[in-house]
């Protein structure tokens, strides 16, 4: 196409849009304020190497296979992916443990042994219904540029049997209470609301289909999730795109009512279009100039987190790659989070980064531990809260059978205030707009903004949070740009035969118009 596009932010959404645009022939420049690409897919150093401090779960692999294929290569040529046999290992205070698997029959058998045949039958119905929902709504909702309530209604009108599975008007917690008698299973499947930053009691029942995204396969990325972002950068640069890190964007320049350039570190990057891969709240607050994003698209805010990233040797129980240690009282953390507090009885997620399908690593291994928390504005860390978080986290894990030979220091913790500092205007929210409410999925910003030439990508935009969703947002942004630039081009660019223009015998002496 030959058009100039500047991508602001090298998160997964920004990198995905840049890759597709570069593959289409656009002149692409990516500007990233951090020292490395990846956005929230970031790392902290440890004695065992870089440890992930952001997303840990890779699902819907086909999204990335398609992305790399569009760039003339393959995902397997750039990263090593291994499917997990155990999707996640779940622990409760009473000592009970439940593994779930990508094979639904195997998960059903595990639930039968864990909670009895009645609960296994309930899971079988849950899996069947969520699969039906996922297949019905993946194309018109998750992969569509402009999903609408009317479109969703049309899907249901063609298949009214979807209505009971959707549980309209019910929260995820309410719908699960009608399905499962065992409170542990309600607690487990209700946790999927937190994948997009929500409280199960306030998030719509339709979020149950997150289970399907996970049950269809979870992969580990060799070396850590950050290797995926590095691979995307490598493909980009192979397509002659420029990736500039340490480039803080100051403003978006507008001329004649549309984007004309992006200014970063005193340099003006002229462009025909720009993709903003940051929290859309930054645009709403006018941090880069005119505000093309309304408040309803970015508020209320989703959850934040307290994230430990460190390396240590472990003793006690054997962790899987993904592990969940549930709170004593189901969902007791959310009222405290709503009041802006660090929860006193949190559910803990533990990623044993170096544990995949192979044997346990020898020596120190890398861990990421996530505690749900409230969104907060940027501020210096509170030493007292940091120590409370450390005590709460590691005392709970030790009591439940997982111990570490060394505990991380305060510099290994990223707090909500820390996330707010890293990602301007986010208030530390990790998932953008809250998923609470029946119509929350339709309220997120879309790829196009009200400002011509400015587009959005990332977890804060449609189709929402999560690594594959962010990559899909990049695809939607790239497709919108290609469509709009093609429609506004006055004529197709063509080469001049002979390489240069020459005057004719009759018009050569005339004055040029």
Order of alpha helices (4+ residues) and beta strands (2+ residues): beta-alpha-beta-beta-beta-alpha-beta-beta-beta-alpha-alpha-alpha-alpha-alpha-alpha-alpha-beta-alpha-beta-beta-beta-beta-beta-alpha-beta-beta-beta-alpha-beta-beta-alpha-beta-beta-alpha-alpha-beta-alpha
